[in-house]
């Protein structure tokens, strides 16, 4: 798998790509994602992840 990121624009001093292309060289396939409009965290958000019981948690 190989990825190409382009057409970057800064949002709150963070460069975000507007175009992402992923290449699956083994299966000769690719996926292209183009963002037309990006809104970055305009409101506060909550992120809750349900962690499966059989995973090993590693903290840095």
C-alpha positions as a Python dict, from the first residue, in 0.01 Angstrom:
ca = {
    (1, 'X'): (0, 0, 0),
    (2, 'X'): (128, 342, -93),
    (3, 'X'): (-28, 682, -33),
    (4, 'X'): (3, 1023, -196),
    (5, 'X'): (-126, 1339, -26),
    (6, 'X'): (-159, 1671, -210),
    (7, 'X'): (-330, 2012, -232),
    (8, 'X'): (-258, 2102, 131),
    (9, 'X'): (-427, 2392, 303),
    (10, 'X'): (-361, 2516, 657),
    (11, 'X'): (-638, 2499, 917),
    (12, 'X'): (-542, 2651, 1251),
    (13, 'X'): (-173, 2609, 1154),
    (14, 'X'): (-221, 2239, 1067),
    (15, 'X'): (-165, 2137, 703),
    (16, 'X'): (-453, 1920, 579),
    (17, 'X'): (-452, 1752, 234),
    (18, 'X'): (-753, 1809, 10),
    (19, 'X'): (-660, 1511, -207),
    (20, 'X'): (-551, 1162, -99),
    (21, 'X'): (-468, 877, -335),
    (22, 'X'): (-401, 526, -204),
    (23, 'X'): (-235, 268, -429),
    (24, 'X'): (-265, -107, -373),
    (25, 'X'): (22, -216, -596),
    (26, 'X'): (-21, -589, -531),
    (27, 'X'): (-386, -595, -645),
    (28, 'X'): (-345, -315, -903),
    (29, 'X'): (-613, -98, -743),
    (30, 'X'): (-629, 261, -624),
    (31, 'X'): (-860, 488, -428),
    (32, 'X'): (-882, 866, -468),
    (33, 'X'): (-1049, 1092, -211),
    (34, 'X'): (-1103, 1462, -283),
    (35, 'X'): (-1237, 1696, -16),
    (36, 'X'): (-1430, 1995, -148),
    (37, 'X'): (-1501, 2155, 188),
    (38, 'X'): (-1332, 2101, 523),
    (39, 'X'): (-1464, 2231, 856),
    (40, 'X'): (-1227, 2171, 1144),
    (41, 'X'): (-1374, 2121, 1493),
    (42, 'X'): (-1603, 2422, 1490),
    (43, 'X'): (-1774, 2294, 1804),
    (44, 'X'): (-1631, 2101, 2093),
    (45, 'X'): (-1661, 1731, 2031),
    (46, 'X'): (-1656, 1421, 2245),
    (47, 'X'): (-1483, 1111, 2122),
    (48, 'X'): (-1571, 784, 2289),
    (49, 'X'): (-1399, 467, 2177),
    (50, 'X'): (-1520, 129, 2289),
    (51, 'X'): (-1207, -78, 2340),
    (52, 'X'): (-1253, -455, 2301),
    (53, 'X'): (-1169, -655, 2613),
    (54, 'X'): (-913, -873, 2432),
    (55, 'X'): (-677, -594, 2318),
    (56, 'X'): (-345, -508, 2476),
    (57, 'X'): (-338, -140, 2574),
    (58, 'X'): (0, 31, 2533),
    (59, 'X'): (47, 379, 2678),
    (60, 'X'): (340, 606, 2588),
}
